[in-house]
Amino acid sequence: LQDHDQPVSLLFLDQGVLQLLPQQDTQALGIKNLGKLLNSLPLYGIEQVYVDAVALHRFGLDGSKLAVAAEVLDTQQLRALIDAHDHLVSC
């Protein structure tokens, strides 16, 4: 049997980067807190998490202090990442 699973990665953009803050209260922003889900990503086979450097800068965040390890990507790297994927899902 061949393994037909496709690798899944997550990219956090715009206000979505706020979901990566430890102990973040996102109710005030009107978005669901994903803290518990973030901790269980490896259980779902999600090993790659990416975050938008521009959004981090806009919110004054440090990429090394996020709730999960994430690779910080500049605009050019974001474009290359998106172009490299066959399927995109936006939430």
C-alpha positions as CSV (number, residue, x, y, z in Angstrom):
1,L,0.0,0.0,0.0
2,Q,1.2,3.5,-0.8
3,D,0.8,6.3,1.6
4,H,-1.5,8.9,0.0
5,D,-1.3,11.4,2.8
6,Q,-0.2,14.8,1.8
7,P,1.9,17.0,4.1
8,V,0.1,19.8,5.7
9,S,1.6,23.1,6.8
10,L,0.0,26.1,8.5
11,L,0.6,29.7,7.6
12,F,-0.5,32.5,9.9
13,L,-1.1,35.9,8.3
14,D,-2.4,39.3,9.4
15,Q,-4.3,39.1,12.8
16,G,-3.9,35.4,12.7
17,V,-0.4,35.8,14.1
18,L,-2.1,36.8,17.4
19,Q,-3.2,33.2,17.7
20,L,0.4,32.2,18.2
21,L,0.8,34.3,21.4
22,P,1.0,32.3,24.6
23,Q,-1.9,33.1,26.9
24,Q,-3.5,35.2,24.2
25,D,-7.1,36.4,24.9
26,T,-8.6,36.4,21.4
27,Q,-12.2,36.8,22.4
28,A,-11.8,40.6,22.4
29,L,-10.8,40.2,18.7
30,G,-13.8,38.1,17.9
31,I,-11.7,35.0,16.9
32,K,-11.5,31.6,18.5
33,N,-8.4,30.8,20.6
34,L,-6.5,28.0,19.1
35,G,-4.0,27.5,21.9
36,K,-5.0,23.9,22.7
37,L,-5.1,22.9,19.1
38,L,-1.6,24.4,18.5
39,N,-0.1,22.2,21.1
40,S,-1.5,19.1,19.4
41,L,-0.4,19.9,15.8
42,P,2.2,17.0,15.8
43,L,-0.6,14.6,16.6
44,Y,-2.2,15.5,13.3
45,G,1.0,15.2,11.4
46,I,1.4,19.0,11.1
47,E,5.1,19.7,11.5
48,Q,5.5,22.9,9.5
49,V,4.1,26.2,10.9
50,Y,4.9,29.5,9.1
51,V,4.2,33.1,10.1
52,D,4.2,36.3,8.2
53,A,7.2,38.6,9.2
54,V,5.3,41.7,8.2
55,A,2.3,40.9,10.4
56,L,4.7,40.1,13.3
57,H,6.3,43.5,12.9
58,R,2.9,45.3,12.6
59,F,1.8,43.9,15.9
60,G,5.3,44.3,17.6
61,L,5.7,40.6,18.1
62,D,8.9,38.6,18.4
63,G,8.9,35.4,16.3
64,S,11.0,33.6,18.9
65,K,8.3,34.0,21.6
66,L,5.4,32.3,20.0
67,A,3.4,29.5,21.5
68,V,4.7,27.1,18.8
69,A,7.9,27.0,16.8
70,A,7.2,28.8,13.5
71,E,9.4,29.7,10.6
72,V,9.1,33.5,10.0
73,L,8.9,34.3,6.3
74,D,9.3,37.6,4.5
75,T,7.0,38.6,1.6
76,Q,9.1,36.9,-1.1
77,Q,9.3,33.7,0.9
78,L,5.6,33.8,1.5
79,R,4.9,34.0,-2.2
80,A,7.3,31.1,-2.9
81,L,5.6,29.0,-0.2
82,I,2.1,29.6,-1.6
83,D,3.3,29.0,-5.1
84,A,4.8,25.6,-4.0
85,H,1.5,24.3,-2.6
86,D,-1.2,22.6,-4.8
87,H,-4.1,23.2,-2.3
88,L,-4.8,26.2,-0.1
89,V,-7.5,26.5,2.6
90,S,-8.2,29.8,4.1
91,C,-9.8,30.2,7.5
